[in-house]
Amino acid sequence: MDGLTIDPLLLILKSLEKLGFEWIPVFFTLSELWAIYLALHSIRRARTSQGAVAWSVALISMPLISIPLYLIAGRSKFVGHVDFRRKVGFEVAPALKRFKSSVEKVVSDPEILNDNDRAMSELAHLPWLKGNTCKLLINGTQTFNELFKAMDNAKEYILHQYFIIEDNELGHIFSKKCQEAAKRGIKVYLIYDAIGCYGVDELYWTEMKEAGVEVMPFHIMEKRTTRLQINFRNHRKISVIDGDVGFFGGHNIGDSYIGKREGFSPWRDTHVLLKGPSVLALQLCFLEDWYFVNSQSTTDKLPQLKWDWEDSWCGESDILILPSGPADDFETCGLMFNSAIHQARERFWLASPYFIPDGKIRSALITAALKGVDVRILLPKVPDHKMVYFARQDFYEGLQNAGVKFYLFEEGFLHEKVFLVDDNLAAVGTANLDNRSFRLNFELTGLVKDKGFIAELAQMLENDFSHSELLPPFKLDDQALWKQLLIRGCRLFSPIL
């Protein structure tokens, strides 16, 4: 941030000094006028009233800092999203047609789906599919053992997409596995987020490319307009092997995710190993993102993937793969959470490292608790982002008054993103309960209908709750004045985090 705002401003001020001090008031006046214009722009364009208020206050009160930040991070809609959707629809159409034809016989039976399930399918633009099997992976050791074993057994292709890939011991093992597969003649495709992997040495990617791995970053700049889009991230974590085995969930690639991050160990996360026709839905999401990051791509340059599903039945799970992001017509992620909460009759359990719900989600949680639903929110006791940590505390009192229970995980850092609705629906994915996941990030959630899997996930959460502290009644007015101001200030600026 300092390099983007403070240093250039100091240079400008020093230049003004050389011209004469009489220019400094003019500069500040023009900055304030520009800030007011941008504040009006944010009011017109912001997706939420909270976001408009946060940006307006920041711009008018701190124009020298906020103006550069708004120009970089204030965008509320992904540039080129209409053109992106149109072109993706055209280029990926053959694969989509083959996918739909292949899974036609394994579309979930209508009688097991309720109205909320059907609404989620419409949001995803994908069907619920039966005949899958899911294996719950509840730590990094399980996840990476299974992932690397699947990579070693690959016969045709490997697809990877991760928000963060770390240049450390586990990151090197991952790179080596990719290179070994490519040298065996396996087609390996990798998408990494340019912001999430900002600190990775270019040599890391070069070594993979030289071994034959096709590596592409998720762009931080929209090439047709050269406008920065740093505030948008591809937060998905996907691996697909041969169209037969898939992985999705909260784990990125790196030592942090096997508990080797100082101060955040052990690392508590959840991933899923997937087999069955829904793997094809997972790779369809990857294919769309691959097309997007490869802006020069044409149909014949897209990965040639398997779309014919040979085994009609792998297990008992009905699954919906639900991608979401700022290029969607609707706020898919927020609507998914809202729908899930509203259908709960007995329990709604949620684990998320970042909890800053908007007004609709907060109202849904309150309504569910007032109906007698057992609403539990599991959060990390040790925060990795202090501003988010303080902002979430402004929600405690109102939700607790309605009957919502907060649990603070005490054994390491909680990073899993899962929820459970009654005995009917389980979800594992990448989405947090915050503005970034709802409106700025490309996310992916796997929704599962399977009594066995749901029971296993419920047991996993019960174990997490047993290693957590039940938050006692929290009253903001009882906190020290400095803490009240800090909590309210962080809450005010939470929509632009």
N, C-alpha and C positions, 0 to 999 in steps of 0.2 A: 504493500500500500504506500509506503514512504516513497518508493521510487516513482510511483504514479502521480503523487499529489504534492507532497511537501517540497521535495527537491526542485521540481519545475517552478513551483510558486516562489521559492526563495530566489531563484534565478530571475524571475519576472520582477520581483520587488527590487532586487539589486540593479536591474536594468532601469527601473523607474527612478531609482535614486540618482543614477547618472544623468537622467533627463531633468531631474529636479523634483523636490518633494511635493510640489504642487500637483504632480500627476498621481500621487498615491491616493488621495481622496477620490479622484476620478475613477481610478482602477477599482477601488472598493465599491463605489456606487454602481459601476457597470456590472460588477460581479453580483451584487445584490439584485439588480434588475434581471440579470440572466437567471439567477436562482429563482426569482418569482415566476419567470416565464416557464422554467422547467418544472416548478411546483404545479403550475396550472396544467402543464403537459401530463404530469403524473396523475393528476386528478381525472383527466380525460381518458387516460390510457390504462391506468392500473386495473388489474383484474379484481382487486378487493378494496374495500374502503379502508381497511387497516393498512394496506400497502400504500395507498394514496396519502393517508395521514402521516405515516412514518417518513416517507420521502419528502413530503411538504415541510414537516418540522425540521428534518435534517438539512434540507436545502436552504431554508430561510435563516435558520439559526447558525449553521456552519457552512456557508457557501463555498469557501475556499477548499474545504475538504470534500464536501458532498457533490459539487458539480462534476469533478472528474469521475467520482464513483458512480454517479447517476449515468453519465455517458457510457460507462463500461458495463455497469451491472443493473441499470434501471429498466432494461428492456423486459416487457411482460409477455411478448409473443415471439416465438421463434421465427427469425427472418427467413422468408422463402418457404414457409410451411405449406402454403397452398400449392406452389410449384413442386415442392418436394413430394407431397402426397400424390399429385397428378402423375409425375414421372415414375415414382415407385409403383403406383398402380399399373402403369403401362409396362415397365420393365420386368416387374416381378409377376405379372399376370400369368405367364405360362406355368410357373412354379405353383402359384396359388390354385390354378385350375387343377393341376395334378394332385395337389394336396387334398382338395375338397373331394375329388373323385376317389382318391385312395382311402379316405377315412369315412366315406359315406356309410359303410356298414357298421362302423363303430361309434357313430354319434350317440350320445347318451339318450336313454329312454325318456320321453317327455314326462312320464308320471313321477319321476324322481326329482324333477326340477320345479322349484317354486317361481313366483314372479320375479323375485330378486335375482335368482340364478339366471333367468332368461335376460333380465336387464343387464347383468354383468357380461353375458355373452354378446349382447348387442354392443356394449362399450368396447369389448375386445376385438370385435369383428372376426371372432373365431368361435367354433362350436365347443360345447362340452363333449369330451370323448371318454368312452368307457374302455375297459380292458387294459388298464395300466397297472403298474406296480410301483410303489414309492418306498424308498428306504430312507429313514430319518437319520441324518448325520449330525451329531450334536456337539462335535468339537473339530478343531482343525486337523488333528491326527487322523480321525476317521475320514474326513473329507478328502484330504490330499492322498491318503493311501488308496482310496477308491478311484480318485481321479487319475493318479499316475498309473495305476494298474490298467484302467480302461485305455489310457493313451498307449501303453505298451502293447495292448491287444488290438489296436486299430488296424483295419485292413484297407480302407479307402481314403478317409478324410477325417480331419479334426477341426472343429470350430471353437474358438475361444473369444470371449468378450469380457473384459474386466475394467472396473473403474480405477483400481489401484493395482499396480504391479511393482513390487519393491525390488531394488537392486541389492539383494542380500542372499543369504544361504538358500532359503526356500525359492526365492526368485531365480537363482542360478540353476537349481534343480529343475524348475519349471522350464527354463530356457533350454536346458540340456535335453529334456524329454521332447520338446518341440523340435529341436534340431535333429535328434536321433530319428524321430518319426519321418521328418522330411527326407533324410538321407536314405530311409528305407523305401522311399517312393510314395509315402503317404502325403496327400495334399493337406497342408496345415495353414489355416487362416486365423489371424489374430487382430482384434480391435482393442485398442487401449485408449482411455480418456486422456487427452493431452494435459488437462489441468491436474487430474488425479495422479498422473505419472510425471509431473513437472520436474522433479528432482532426479529422474533416471538419466544416467549417462547415455549419450547417443550410441556409444559403442555397444551397449546392451542390445539395442534393436538391430544394429548393423550386423552383429554376429549371427542373429537369427535369420536375417535377410540373406546373408551370404550362404547360409546352409539350405536355403530354399523355402523358408517360411515366408508367407505373404503377410506383411505387417502393415497395418494402417491405423493412424490416430483418429480419434473423433475430433473433428475440427473445432477450434475456438474462434475461427473467423469464417464468415460466410463469403466465399470467393467472389460471388457476382456483385456484391455491394462493398466488399472490403470493410464491413462493419464488424467490430468485435462482438463476440457472443460469449464472453468469459463466464457469464452468470449461468449459462446452461451447461449441464454436465450429463454424460452418459453413465449412469450409476448402475447399470445392469451387470450381473455376474452370471455368465452363461458358458457352459461347455457342452458340445455335442460330438459324439464319436460315431461315425458311420450311419447316422440317422437312427441308431438302435438304442443308444445310451445317452442320457442327458443329465446335466447337473445345473441346479439353480439355487439361489439362497443368498446368505449374507457374507460369505467368505470372499475376500479378495486374495491376491497372491502375494505372500510375503511372510517374514518371520513374525510380524505382529499378530498374525492370525493363527499362529501355533503357540501363542503365549510368551513371545520373546521380546515384547515391548516393555521397557522399564516403566514401572509404576502402573501398568495396566495388565498385569498377569495374575491369574490365568485369563485368557480371552474367551468369553462365552459367546458362541455364535451357532447358527443352525443352517444346514444346507440339506438338499434333497438329491438323492440319486434316483433318476426316473428311467423306467423302461416301458415301452408301449407306444401306441400311436401318437400320444401327446408330445413325444420327442420331435415329431415332424412339425408340430406347432411351434415348438421352441426354436427349431432351426429356421422356420419361416421368419420369426422375429429377427434372428441374426441376419438372414439374407437381406431384409429391408435395410438394416443398419449398415451392412456391408455396401449396399448400393449407395447409400447416402454418403458414407465416408470416402468412397471412391467416385468422385464427382465426374471423372472421365469415363465411367463405366458404361458399357453397352451390354445388351443381353448376352452376347457370346462371351463376355468377360466375367460374367457372374459365375460364382462357383457352381459346378455341376454336381448336384446333390441327389441323394436317394429320396424319392417321393412315393414309391410303391411299397405299401405296408403289407408284408407277407404273412406275418403272424397276427391272426385276427384277435387273439386273446392272450394277454400276458399276466393279468391280475384282476383285482376287484375294484380298483380305484377309478372313479369318474373325475376327470381333471379338466379345468379350464386354465389355459395359459393366458394371462391378462397383461399385455404390455401397456404402458401409459407414458405420456410425455407432453411437452409444450407444443408439439406439432398436431396434437389431437384437436378434433372439433369441440369436444367437451373436456371438462376437467376430470378426466377418467379416474385418476387415483383417488381424489377426494370423494367422488361419487361411489367408488367401490367401498371405501371405508364406511360411508354414510349408509349404504345399502346393507352392509354386513351388520352394523350396529342396530339398525331398525328391525332386522328380522330376528334378533336374539329374543328368546322367551325365558331362558333359564340362566344362561351365563354368556358373558362376553369378556374373554381374557385377551389381553394385548401385551406384547413385549416390544419395546422400541427404545433405542438409545437417545432419540431426540423427540421430545413431546412438546409441540407448540400448536395445539389444535386451533383451527379457525372457528368462527362463530357457529357454523352449521354442525361441525363435529362435536363441539362442546355441547350444543343443545341436544344432539342425538345421545350423547353419553348421559346427560342429566335425565332425559326422558326415559332411557332404558333403566337407569338406577331407580327412578321413581316408580317404575312399573314393577319393581322387585327383582329385576335381573341382577345377577351377581357380576358386577362390573369390577374387574381388577386390571390395574395398569402397572406393569413391571418396568422399572427404569433403573439405569445404573446409579449406584451411590457415588462412585468416583466418576466425575465428568471429564471428557476430553475437550469440550468446548464450553468455557466458563459462561459466556454470554447466553447460550442456550440453557445452561444449567440454572442460571438465575431467572431467566424469562419463564421457565416452566413453573416456577414456584408461585407465580401470580395466578395459576389455575387451580392450585391445590384446594384452597378454602371453599370456593364455590362448588367444585365437583364433590368434595368430601361432604358438604352439607346435603347433597342429594343422595349420598350413599355410595359414591365411588371410592374404592379402596386403592391406595397407592402402596406399592412394595418397592423397596430400594435394594437392589442386588448388591451383596456384600463381598462375594468371592471373585474379585477381579473386575474386569470391564465387560458390561453387557452390551453386545452389538447386534444381537439377533432381532429380526423383524418378522414376528409371527403373530397371528391371532386365531382365536377359537370361538366359534358360535355354537352354543348348545352342544349336542352330539351330532350335528348335521354338517358342519363346514369347518375346515382347517385351512390356514393360509401360511405360506412361507415365501418370502421374497426379499426385495431390496428396499421397499418403500417405508419411510418413517412417517410419523404423524406430525408433519410440519409443512410449512409453506413451500420449502424447496422441493420436497417430494411431490406435493400436490400440483405445483405449477411450473417448476423450473428444471427438474431432472427427468431424464428418460429412465423409467423404472420397469421392473417386471415382477409380477406376483403369480405364484402357482396356487390355485384354489382347488382343494381336494375334498371329494365326498367319498369317504371310505371309513366304516366304523372302526376297523382295526387301526388304521393310521391315525384317526382322530383320538382314539383311546391312548395311543402311544404318545402323541403330541401333548395330550392332557397330562399324562404322567410326567413327561419332561417338564412341563410348566409347574406342576405340583412340586417337583424337586427344586426348581428354580425359586419358587416361593419359599420353600423351607430353608433356603440359604439367603433369604432376604429379610430386611427389617420392614415391618408394617409401619408406615408413616403415621405417627400420632396426629391428632387434630392440629391443623396448621392455621394460625390466624396472622394475617399480614400486619394488623395493627399492633400485635404484640412484639414484632421484630424491632430491632434498633432502627432509628430514623434513617441512618445511612443505608441500611440494608433495604428498607422500604423503597427508598429512592432508586437504589440500584436495580431492584426487582422490577419496579414500574418502568424504569428507563429501558431496561433490556427487553421488557415486554413490548414497549412502544416501538422499538426498532426491530422486533422479531420478524415482521413480514418481509424485511429486506435482507435477512440473513442468508 
